[in-house]
């Protein structure tokens, strides 16, 4: 990418997309396009084609998606697969038609089988059954990365895909039903403290192991790979470190300063028992994460406090 190249970041207002925009600007890129959902409905093929025909972006980061945690994925599976397939099909298809030089598709580590060997290598994809609670979202993301691979194979395009671990950071989604675990816990503990609630209930047993990556690090990896990687193999992006949900909850409780009791509701689903990515391929290309979990959560909490009135 040249510093003056026209770069379209789909989902530029979201957790990852906004971080990518900041990183691009930090690296000296000045010709960046972003459209809100009100300006451009990526699920509408006519609108997407009109956008590509008019703007003709040279590079695309496809960070737009319908996302959510276990609860949202359990309640709205049809919405998750339908909306995400529409967005992906439209953007990737128009990127090809209007000769985009390079595209990055952002997936998710939920694409891997529920009982995958750990740490999870890229080649474990489609080697077993998916986790039931986010199967619809995972199938959409698998379709997206496969579409990129097949376009490369048939048409010689330069489309790359990355599969991040669990992400958190500034501009996260703090919705009570649709948020992921880190923002959900930040909000729960904050509100419980503000309202003197004696205990906070957390879904599951607290025993599952999870890996978390700060969104600013994710953006750094994405821009680095767009500048330095070409190939038909998708790549994991993560830290290679893990923590139990209980350990995570206790860390966030301490950072927020909540003094009440933690209660784990084991009648609720845990999801995958363990999920940590093998990031050796990414490290061999020359990128490693920078932000440790506690530091990242402290930064996220500060952002949440400053912006809580808008959530």
N, C-alpha and C positions, 0 to 999 in steps of 0.2 A: 504494500500500500504506500502511495505517495502522500505527503502531508496535505496536498490539495485534492486528493481523490474524494469523490462523492461517496459517502458512507451512510447507509441506512441502518439504523438500530430499531428493529421492530420490538415494541415493548419498552420504549425508552423511559417510561415513567415508573416502571416496576423495580423490584429489588435488584435484579441483575442488570437489566437494561440501563437504569440510571447510573449504576456503577461503571458500566462499559463506556457510557458517554463521558463521564468524568475522567476515566483513564485515557480515553482517546484525546481529549482536550489537553490533559496533562502531558501527553506524548507529542503534542504539537499538531494534531489533526484539526483542521478548522472547518471542513465542509461536511458537517454531520446533519443528517435529516432525521427527524422524529415526528411521528403523528400520533395524536391521542386517539382513543377509540371513537370519540365523537367526530373527529376529522377523517378517520379511515377505519372502516370495519373490516378487519382482516378475514373475517368469516364470509365476507361478501366478495365473490369472485369478480364481479363487474367493477367494484370499487378498487380492488387490488390491481387489476389490469390497468385501469385508468391511472392509478398512481405510478406504476412502473413505466407505462408509456410516456407519461409526462416528465417524470423526474430522472429516469434512466440511471439509477444508482450503480456504481461500479462494484461496491462491496456491501454485503448484507450480513448483519448479526441477527439471527432469528431467535430472539429472547422472549417473544410474546407467547403466552400460553394461558389457559385456564388452569389455575393451580389451587391446591388446598391440602389440608392435613387428613388424617385418618377419618375424622367425622364427616368432612365434606365429601371425600371420595366414597364413603359408604352410602351417603344419602343421595348423591347425584351422579352415579356412574355413567348413565346415558349422556348427560351433559358433558362430562369430562372426555369421553371418547369422541363424541360428535363434534364438539367445538374445536378440540385440538386437531383432529384430522382435517377439518375445514381450513383452519389457519395454516397448517403445514402445507397442505396440497396447493393452496392458492399462492403462498409466498414462494415456495420452491419451484412450482410450475412457471410462474411469471419471471422468476429470476433466470430460468433457462430461456424463456421466450425472448426476453429483453437483454440477453447476453451479459449477465452479471459476471464479473471476472472471478469472484470468489465469494462463497457463502459459508457461514458457520451456523450449524443447527445445534441448539442447546437442548439436551435431553435431561435424564434424571437417573440416579442410581437405582430407582425402583424397577428399572427394566430387567434386573437380574432375578433369577429364581429365588424363591423364598428360602430354601434350604441350601443355598450356594456354599461351596467350600470358601473358607476365609483365609486371608484377605481375597477379595473378589477380583479376578483377572478379567480383562476384556473378552477373552475367548470363552468365558462361561455363559455368555448370552445364549438364550434358547436351549439351555442344557437341562431344564427342569420346569416345574410348575411355578407360576407367579404367585406372589402374595395376594390373597383374595381381596383385601381391603382397598388396594389401589390398582387392581388388574386393568380397569378401563383406561386409566391414565398411562399405565405402563405400555399397554398395547399400542396406544397412539404414538408414544415416544419411540417405540421399537419400529413402527411403520415409518416414522420420520427419518431415523438414521439409516434404515434400509433404503428408503427412497433416495437419499443422498448417495449411497453407495451404488445403487443401480443407475442413477443418472451419470455418475462418473464412469461406470463401466460401459454404458451404451453410448453416451454422448461426449465423453472426455471432459466433462466439467470438473471444476475444482471446488467441490463441496466437502467440507469437513464437519465432523460431529464430535461433541464433547459430552461426557456424562458426569455432571457434578454430584458430589455427595450432598448431604443436607446443608442448606444455605441459610444464613441469617445476616442481619446488618441494617444500616439506615434505609428508610423507605420500605421496610418490611410490612407485611399485612398483619394487623393486630385484631382482625375481626374475630369475635368469640367462637364462631363455627368454622370459619374457613382458613384459619391461620395454622402455621406449622408449630412445632413444639417450643422452640426458643421464644418467639414473640408471644405465643399463648401464655407461657409461664411468666414472662416479664409482666404482661398485663394483669394476670391473675394475682401475682404477689403484690404488685403495686396497688391494685384496687382493694385487695384484702387489707393491706396496711392502712390505706386511706379511710376505709370504712370500719376499722377495728374488728374484722371478721376473724374468729379464733382459729379457723383451720382452712386449709386449701386442699381440695380433692383433685388428685391427678389420675388420669386414665391408666389402667394397667397395673402390673406388679412392680414396676420400677427396675426390673432386671435386664430388659433388652439393652444391648450395647449399640451405640450410635456414634457416627463420626460427623463433625460439623466444620464447615468452612466459612470464613468471613467473606461477605459479598465483594468487598474491595479486592480481596485476593483472587476471587473467582474472575473478576473483571481483568485483573492483571494477567492471569493465565490466558484468558480469551484473546486479548490483544496480542500477547506474545505469540500464541499459536497462529493467529492470522498473519503475523509478520514472518513466522519462521517455519511453519509446518505445512507440508503438502503430502497427502497420502489417502488411501481409501479405508484405513483402519481408524475407527473412532477411539477416543482416549478418555480414560477416567481422570477426573480432577478432584483432588482431596488433600487431606493432610497425612493420611496413614496412621492417625491416632484415634482412639475411641474412648468413650465414657458411658457408664450406665445412665439410664434415664433418672434413676434416683440420685446419682452423683451430680448430674446436670441440674436437677431440681434444687438440690442443696446449695450448689454454687450460685444459682440465680437468686435463691432465697436470701443468701448472704449479701450478694451485690445490691439487691433492692433494699435490704434492711428489714425484711419482714420477720417478725418474731413469733408468729403463730405456729401451729402444728401442721405437718405434712401427713396427708392420708392418701394411700394408694388404693384405688378401686380395682381389684383384680377381676371383677366381673366384666370389665371392659377389655376390649382386645389390645394385645401388646403389639401386634404386627410382627414383622420379621424378628426373630430372636437376636440376631447379630447381623450387622451390616457395616463392613469396613472395606474400603477400596484399596486394591493394589495400585499404587501410583508410580511404579518403577518405570513404566514406559514414558510417562510425562517427565519424570526426573532425568531420564536419559536424553530427552530432547533439550533439557536445560532449565526447567522451571521447578521451583519448590515454593511452598506456602511461606508466608511471613508472619501472620498474626496468630498468636496463641489464643486458645478458647476464652480464657478468663478476660484477657485484654479486649477481645472482640465483643464479648457480652457487655463489658463495662461501657464501651463506646456505643453499643446498641441501646443500652439503657439510658444513656445521656441523651441520645437522639430522641428516644421515646418520650422522655420527660419534657423536652423542648417542644415536641410536636403533638403531645397527647390531646390537646384541645381540638385538633383537627381530625382525630380518629373516631 
